Amino acid sequence: MSFEEYFMCGKMGVSEVDTIKNMMTMTVYFVLADIFDLDAMDIESSFDLEKDLHITSDLKALLSGAVMDMFNGCELNFTTIHNVQDIVEQIVIVEPINSIH
């Protein structure tokens, strides 16, 4: 799903939890847009970090730092990340679980 599909949806989710997840997903797209100098609406969940976004070790470091700043210290595990959706899943699914203490 593209950022535009999340953004253009008048209702952000069927429940408060869905709304929060969708807002977090949009934030991930904004972070990626900033790091990769793209328009957030041009990013697709299927974009491969290496083939489509041409990620480098420097960009990984910038992305990691931005994610940690934006998402309460959440650390990305790049060994399991291959595309944009993998990043979203690590942050949106893992981070809320880690934040509930």
Secondary structure as GFF3:
##gff-version 3
##sequence-region A 1 101
A	DSSP	alpha_helix	3	8	.	.	.	ID=ss1
A	DSSP	alpha_helix	16	36	.	.	.	ID=ss2
A	DSSP	three_ten_helix	40	42	.	.	.	ID=ss3
A	DSSP	alpha_helix	57	70	.	.	.	ID=ss4
A	DSSP	alpha_helix	84	88	.	.	.	ID=ss5
A	DSSP	pi_helix	89	94	.	.	.	ID=ss6
A	DSSP	alpha_helix	95	99	.	.	.	ID=ss7
###
